[in-house]
């Protein structure tokens, strides 16, 4: 009987220790206003520059935290790691994105899409509303 109780207590401790007690990504949940500085180029032409403003959501789904960009053609999800870094899960090797939260109310995201005949890059900065 004592060994059964000890075994169950040990299993409970192992299971409880495997999950983080506090998920620090909760502080990022909310709506952010983003200003994105964009540049693009095509072979044989000059650079084009523009600035775009939009709102995004940080949300939790299935114990993963996402920065969710809503666009005319759908949504893009950037995964938020426990240390606040952001990354995009893409199968396309042409697309590169790096970013992180500088504090719970601000993030920075840079990246671009590059091909043989052109490309574009962006520097987006978000502020929590």
C-alpha positions as CSV (number, residue, x, y, z in Angstrom):
1,X,0.0,0.0,0.0
2,X,2.8,2.4,0.9
3,X,4.7,1.6,-2.3
4,X,1.5,2.3,-4.4
5,X,1.0,5.7,-2.7
6,X,4.7,6.5,-3.2
7,X,4.5,5.5,-6.9
8,X,1.4,7.6,-7.5
9,X,3.0,10.6,-5.7
10,X,6.2,10.2,-7.8
11,X,4.2,10.1,-11.0
12,X,2.2,13.2,-10.0
13,X,5.5,15.1,-9.2
14,X,7.0,14.1,-12.5
15,X,4.0,15.1,-14.5
16,X,3.7,18.4,-12.6
17,X,7.3,19.3,-13.1
18,X,7.1,18.7,-16.9
19,X,4.8,21.6,-17.4
20,X,5.8,25.2,-16.9
21,X,3.9,26.7,-13.9
22,X,3.7,30.2,-15.6
23,X,3.7,30.8,-19.3
24,X,5.4,34.1,-19.7
25,X,3.8,34.6,-23.2
26,X,0.5,35.5,-21.6
27,X,1.7,39.1,-21.2
28,X,1.8,39.5,-25.0
29,X,-1.8,38.6,-25.7
30,X,-3.8,41.6,-27.1
31,X,-4.1,43.9,-30.1
32,X,-1.1,45.8,-31.5
33,X,-1.0,48.7,-33.9
34,X,1.8,48.0,-36.4
35,X,3.7,50.4,-38.7
36,X,5.6,48.6,-41.5
37,X,8.3,50.2,-43.6
38,X,8.5,48.3,-46.9
39,X,10.8,48.3,-49.9
40,X,10.6,46.3,-53.1
41,X,12.6,46.0,-56.3
42,X,12.4,44.2,-59.6
43,X,15.2,43.5,-62.0
44,X,15.7,46.5,-64.4
45,X,13.7,48.8,-62.2
46,X,14.4,51.0,-59.1
47,X,13.3,50.5,-55.6
48,X,9.8,51.3,-54.4
49,X,9.2,52.4,-50.8
50,X,5.9,52.6,-48.8
51,X,4.7,52.6,-45.3
52,X,1.6,50.6,-44.1
53,X,-0.3,50.7,-40.8
54,X,-2.5,47.9,-39.6
55,X,-3.6,46.1,-36.4
56,X,-2.8,42.5,-35.5
57,X,-3.7,40.1,-32.7
58,X,-1.6,38.0,-30.4
59,X,-3.6,35.0,-29.4
60,X,-3.3,31.6,-27.9
61,X,-4.4,28.4,-29.6
62,X,-3.7,24.8,-28.6
63,X,-1.1,25.9,-26.0
64,X,0.9,27.8,-28.6
65,X,1.0,31.6,-28.9
66,X,0.7,33.3,-32.3
67,X,1.1,36.7,-33.7
68,X,-1.8,36.7,-36.2
69,X,-1.6,39.0,-39.3
70,X,-5.0,39.4,-40.9
71,X,-4.7,40.3,-44.6
72,X,-7.0,40.5,-47.6
73,X,-5.8,37.1,-48.8
74,X,-5.8,35.3,-45.4
75,X,-3.9,35.1,-42.2
76,X,-0.2,34.6,-41.4
77,X,0.9,33.1,-38.1
78,X,4.2,33.9,-36.5
79,X,4.9,31.6,-33.6
80,X,6.0,33.2,-30.3
81,X,8.6,31.3,-28.3
82,X,8.8,31.4,-24.5
83,X,11.8,33.9,-24.7
84,X,9.7,36.3,-26.8
85,X,11.3,35.6,-30.1
86,X,9.1,35.4,-33.2
87,X,9.5,33.1,-36.2
88,X,7.5,32.1,-39.2
89,X,7.0,28.4,-40.0
90,X,7.5,28.5,-43.8
91,X,8.4,25.8,-46.3
92,X,9.6,28.5,-48.8
93,X,13.4,29.1,-48.4
94,X,13.0,32.5,-50.2
95,X,11.1,34.0,-47.2
96,X,13.1,35.1,-44.1
97,X,11.6,36.6,-40.9
98,X,13.3,37.5,-37.6
99,X,11.8,39.3,-34.7
100,X,11.2,39.5,-31.0
101,X,9.3,41.4,-28.3
102,X,11.4,44.1,-26.9
103,X,9.0,44.4,-23.9
104,X,5.5,43.2,-23.2
105,X,4.1,46.2,-25.2
106,X,6.4,46.3,-28.2
107,X,7.8,44.0,-30.9
108,X,10.0,44.3,-33.9
109,X,9.8,42.1,-37.0
110,X,12.1,42.3,-40.0
111,X,12.3,40.1,-43.1
112,X,11.6,39.8,-46.8
113,X,11.0,37.6,-49.8
114,X,13.8,37.3,-52.3
115,X,13.8,35.7,-55.7
116,X,15.9,35.8,-58.8
117,X,14.1,38.7,-60.4
118,X,13.2,40.8,-57.4
119,X,12.3,40.9,-53.8
120,X,10.8,42.9,-51.0
121,X,11.8,43.6,-47.4
122,X,10.0,45.1,-44.4
123,X,10.7,46.4,-40.9
124,X,7.5,46.2,-38.8
125,X,7.2,47.7,-35.3
126,X,4.1,47.0,-33.1
127,X,2.8,48.8,-30.1
128,X,0.1,47.3,-27.8
129,X,-3.2,49.2,-27.7
